[in-house]
Amino acid sequence: MPQIYVNPEKLKAFSQELKNFISFIESIGVMTNSQLYLLRESWRDEQYDRFKEQFDKTMKLLQSFSETALKESLFLEKKAKDLEDYMKHKSF
């Protein structure tokens, strides 16, 4: 007989935390990019260009992570709902 080793409430809670984290890194990224753009007015050398290039690469990686994490979050929410539905119909 199959057994469930996952708590649906914990799945939903983690999914929400993941969404909060995604939102946080996206908002901080936008704010930091804006500040970096403004700094360009006073930081005019090759080091700025190198830093900006590295920053842009990192932001692309974070964007990719955010997209993957959001998909996983939605998957976890669906899995939690499926488990809750299953548990309603079985007596544990």
C-alpha positions as CSV (number, residue, x, y, z in Angstrom):
1,M,0.0,0.0,0.0
2,P,1.5,3.4,-1.0
3,Q,2.3,5.8,1.8
4,I,2.6,9.6,1.7
5,Y,5.8,11.0,3.2
6,V,5.0,14.7,2.3
7,N,3.1,17.2,4.3
8,P,1.0,19.2,1.8
9,E,0.9,22.3,4.2
10,K,4.7,22.3,4.2
11,L,4.8,22.0,0.4
12,K,2.5,25.0,0.2
13,A,4.5,27.0,2.8
14,F,7.8,26.3,0.9
15,S,6.2,27.2,-2.4
16,Q,5.1,30.6,-0.9
17,E,8.6,31.2,0.6
18,L,10.1,30.4,-2.8
19,K,7.8,33.0,-4.5
20,N,8.7,35.6,-1.8
21,F,12.4,34.9,-2.5
22,I,11.9,35.3,-6.2
23,S,10.0,38.6,-5.7
24,F,12.8,39.8,-3.3
25,I,15.7,39.1,-5.7
26,E,13.8,40.6,-8.6
27,S,13.0,43.8,-6.8
28,I,16.5,44.1,-5.4
29,G,17.9,43.5,-8.8
30,V,15.8,46.3,-10.3
31,M,16.8,48.7,-7.6
32,T,20.5,47.8,-7.8
33,N,20.5,48.1,-11.6
34,S,18.9,51.6,-11.3
35,Q,21.6,52.7,-8.8
36,L,24.3,51.2,-11.0
37,Y,23.0,53.1,-13.9
38,L,23.0,56.4,-11.9
39,L,26.5,55.6,-10.7
40,R,27.7,55.6,-14.3
41,E,27.6,59.4,-14.2
42,S,30.5,59.5,-11.7
43,W,32.2,56.1,-12.3
44,R,33.6,56.4,-15.8
45,D,36.4,53.8,-16.3
46,E,37.0,50.3,-17.5
47,Q,36.3,48.8,-14.1
48,Y,32.8,50.1,-14.2
49,D,32.3,48.4,-17.6
50,R,33.7,45.1,-16.3
51,F,31.6,45.3,-13.2
52,K,28.5,46.1,-15.3
53,E,29.1,43.2,-17.6
54,Q,29.5,40.8,-14.6
55,F,26.4,42.3,-13.0
56,D,24.4,41.8,-16.2
57,K,25.5,38.2,-16.5
58,T,24.6,37.6,-12.8
59,M,21.2,39.1,-13.3
60,K,20.6,36.8,-16.3
61,L,21.5,33.8,-14.1
62,L,19.1,35.1,-11.4
63,Q,16.3,35.6,-14.0
64,S,16.8,32.0,-15.2
65,F,16.7,30.8,-11.6
66,S,13.6,32.8,-11.0
67,E,11.8,31.3,-13.9
68,T,12.8,27.7,-12.9
69,A,11.9,28.4,-9.2
70,L,8.5,29.8,-10.2
71,K,7.8,26.6,-12.3
72,E,8.8,24.5,-9.3
73,S,6.7,26.6,-7.0
74,L,3.6,26.1,-9.1
75,F,4.4,22.3,-9.4
76,L,4.6,22.1,-5.5
77,E,1.3,23.9,-5.1
78,K,-0.4,21.5,-7.5
79,K,1.2,18.5,-5.8
80,A,0.0,19.8,-2.4
81,K,-3.5,20.1,-3.7
82,D,-3.4,16.7,-5.3
83,L,-2.2,15.2,-2.0
84,E,-4.9,17.0,0.0
85,D,-7.5,15.7,-2.4
86,Y,-6.1,12.2,-2.1
87,M,-5.9,12.4,1.7
88,K,-9.6,13.5,1.8
89,H,-10.6,10.3,0.2
90,K,-8.4,8.0,2.2
91,S,-8.5,7.4,5.9
92,F,-5.1,7.8,7.6
